[in-house]
Amino acid sequence: MNNKKIKLFLVDDDAVFLKSLEIDFLERADFIIETFATGELCMANLSHEPDVIILDYYLDGIDTTAMNGIETLDKIKAYNQDIPVIILSSQDKIDVAVNCMHHRAFDYVVKSETAFVRLQQIITTIFRYKKMEKELSWYMQRM
């Protein structure tokens, strides 16, 4: 990524969890982080060009009429299908995870004591994949 900082959007209606996630990322890596309590606020700021979005599944704790994670995911993908979105949820059900993947989430992580480590691994995988895509594109142009 040319040594530029990764811009990470964190979207969760649980203010305590959101802040602890932000602190974890800032303590362990050099990210630019923007946090949002609703999908609507996330959407309003997509022009800031996030590299990765970590998005809560429910998002209705503050406003019961707010968009949920799936609706927000669909709108993000309509805006820019290349933004990797990781769904984060307390739902430990395979059908919920599969549904998220059908809506083009990059991955699904259950909120737990290992969630942060898992998120770091996924972000590393995303950028490894992007680097391989870039190298393949460069190679194909040279053929």
LUMMI-551115 format. One line per 5 residues: number of its first residue (from 1); for each residue x, y, z of C-alpha. Coordinates in Angstrom, 1 decimal, decimal comma. Layout:
NUM> X/Y/Z  ...
END
This chain:
1> 0,0/0,0/0,0  3,0/2,3/-0,6  3,6/2,7/3,2  0,4/4,7/3,5  -1,7/4,2/6,6
6> -4,7/1,9/6,3  -7,9/3,8/6,7  -10,3/1,8/8,8  -14,0/2,5/9,4  -15,5/1,0/12,5
11> -19,3/0,9/12,6  -21,1/-0,3/15,7  -24,0/1,1/17,8  -22,4/-0,2/21,1  -20,3/2,8/22,1
16> -18,2/0,9/24,7  -17,4/-1,9/22,3  -16,7/0,6/19,5  -14,3/2,5/21,7  -12,5/-0,6/22,9
21> -12,1/-1,8/19,3  -10,7/1,6/18,3  -8,2/1,5/21,2  -7,2/-2,1/20,3  -6,4/-1,1/16,7
26> -4,6/2,1/17,6  -2,5/0,3/20,2  -1,4/-2,5/17,9  -1,1/-0,9/14,5  -0,8/2,4/12,8
31> -4,3/2,9/11,3  -6,3/6,0/10,5  -9,6/5,2/12,2  -13,1/6,7/11,8  -15,9/5,5/14,0
36> -19,6/5,6/13,4  -22,6/4,6/15,5  -24,9/4,1/12,5  -24,8/2,8/8,9  -26,2/6,1/7,8
41> -23,2/8,0/9,3  -20,9/5,5/7,6  -22,5/6,0/4,3  -22,4/9,8/4,6  -18,6/9,5/5,0
46> -17,7/7,0/2,3  -16,1/9,8/0,3  -13,2/9,6/2,9  -12,3/6,4/1,0  -11,9/3,7/3,7
51> -9,6/0,8/2,9  -11,6/-1,6/5,1  -14,9/-1,3/6,9  -15,8/-3,4/10,1  -19,5/-3,3/10,4
56> -21,9/-4,5/13,1  -24,7/-6,8/12,0  -27,6/-5,2/13,9  -26,9/-1,4/14,3  -30,3/-0,7/16,0
61> -29,3/0,0/19,6  -29,4/3,8/19,2  -32,2/4,1/16,7  -34,5/1,2/16,0  -35,3/2,7/12,6
66> -31,6/2,8/11,6  -30,3/0,7/8,7  -29,1/-2,7/9,9  -25,7/-4,1/8,9  -27,0/-6,0/5,8
71> -28,7/-2,9/4,5  -25,6/-0,9/5,1  -23,4/-3,5/3,5  -25,6/-3,5/0,4  -25,4/0,3/0,1
76> -21,6/0,2/0,6  -21,3/-2,4/-2,2  -23,5/-0,3/-4,5  -21,3/2,7/-3,8  -18,0/0,8/-4,3
81> -18,0/-2,9/-4,6  -14,2/-3,0/-4,0  -14,3/-1,9/-0,4  -13,8/-5,0/1,8  -16,5/-5,1/4,5
86> -16,1/-7,4/7,6  -19,3/-8,1/9,4  -18,9/-8,3/13,2  -21,8/-9,8/15,2  -22,8/-11,4/18,5
91> -24,8/-13,8/16,3  -23,0/-17,2/16,3  -25,3/-18,8/13,7  -24,0/-20,2/10,5  -27,1/-19,0/8,5
96> -26,4/-15,4/9,6  -22,8/-15,7/8,5  -23,8/-17,3/5,1  -26,4/-14,6/4,5  -23,7/-11,9/5,1
101> -21,4/-13,7/2,6  -24,2/-13,7/0,0  -24,4/-10,0/0,4  -20,7/-9,8/-0,5  -19,1/-9,4/3,0
106> -15,4/-10,2/2,9  -15,7/-12,2/6,1  -17,8/-12,6/9,2  -16,5/-12,5/12,8  -18,4/-13,3/16,0
111> -17,9/-10,9/18,8  -15,8/-12,7/21,4  -12,5/-12,5/23,3  -10,7/-13,5/20,1  -12,5/-11,2/17,7
116> -9,8/-8,6/17,6  -7,1/-11,1/16,7  -9,3/-12,5/14,0  -10,0/-9,0/12,6  -6,3/-8,3/12,5
121> -5,7/-11,6/10,6  -8,5/-10,8/8,1  -7,1/-7,3/7,4  -3,7/-8,8/6,8  -5,2/-11,2/4,4
126> -7,1/-8,4/2,6  -3,9/-6,5/1,9  -1,9/-9,6/1,0  -4,7/-10,4/-1,6  -4,7/-6,8/-2,9
131> -0,9/-6,9/-3,3  -1,1/-10,2/-5,3  -3,9/-8,6/-7,5  -1,6/-5,6/-8,2  1,4/-7,8/-9,0
136> -0,8/-10,0/-11,3  -2,1/-7,0/-13,1  1,4/-5,6/-13,6  2,5/-9,0/-14,9  -0,4/-9,3/-17,3
141> 0,3/-5,9/-18,7  3,8/-6,9/-19,5  2,8/-10,0/-21,5
END
